[in-house]
Amino acid sequence: MPANYEQPLTYDGLPPASAAWREGDPVGNRHFLDVGSLDLQSGDHLPAIRVAYETWGSLNADGSNAVYVCHALTGDSHVTGPAGSGHLIGGWWDQLVGPGAPLDTDEWFVVCANVLGGCQGTTGPMSVAPDGRAWGSRFPVVTVADMVEVEVRLADALGVPSWALMLGPSLGGMRVLEWMVGHRQRVRAGLLLGTTAAVSGDQIGTHHTQIAAIESDPAFRGGDYYDAADGDGPHRGMGIARRIAHLTYRTESELDLRFGRAHQREEEDPIHGGRYAVESYLDHHADKLSRRFDANTYITLTRAMSLFDLGEGRGGTQSALATIDQPLIVVGIDTDRLFPLRQQQVIAEQAPGALDLRILSSPYGHDGFLVEDEQVGAFIGEALRASRVG
């Protein structure tokens, strides 16, 4: 496993009610931008939105060397850099951004922002509402298009007329597609990894099950758990949701080869109260997420994914994809059981600017985009070359 996959966290005691970043916490490498109010697709209104973002490299005089990285569900703006003050974990693409890296910051100005509804500095359920209390259960439904509108305002403020390349995995890839269709003049090339143009019924069902697990936790308190007198939060429910999700992120073959029926310790077999090794593995990832994330944000972003259909209001998915004539690299992961290859094949076949489907080969399933740095780096190189031609 690469170094960026094992992240330092403190595991003493129960997880906090929420691991969201709060005003007054260390800022770390974040910058903040107030982008004003926003009328959401749901019909609701957010009166003020603040975006937390990070940058690497320098923007050139005409703003032509900017690259935008869209993070996935439980990611944030900290694409690269160590854990430390302000950052609970190290960069999730640490090997891919920096001097001499595939996204070479000696040449490119790289930007990543925590998404609208997130929990690491951008306005989300943990943020303070106009009445001085956390939004909590009152935080409105947001969509991928709402997230992109906030990102557009960030680009305007940074002086980026168009992105040389936009790239992202999973939920990040959905935002790349929304940019390329809804703001097509502002994206010169795109790179998608393990995503879809329309979330399927199976995926919606998996999302629903995860949300139900969180909402059924008594400590969820209807979404208003931030200042509970007992300091408890829905970490048990979010842990169950993470276990469910993690099984879709990895593969049957990997889990069987890695753990099989092995016990966590030979002397503690399951009959006598011990655990299978795979149970310990899932429990670890559940606990780890609870110490760096927020349950309301998990629900907010998961619902946004379920709502995603690039073709809604555009004559259908095929019609929407048909408007993408910018260079587009579509990458599918050969063992992905969350977003199977057929969904990337649809994008590659129906978007005129797309090259033939590229395959990332990995035993790690959907998480291959986090693990297979060499292959992802090669796809980034191809996408950057395409952006120059385009």
Summary of the structure (lengths in Angstrom):
residues: 390
radius of gyration: 20.3
end to end distance: 35.7
largest distance: 67.7
contacts: 1366
relative contact order: 0.15
helix: 38%
strand: 16%
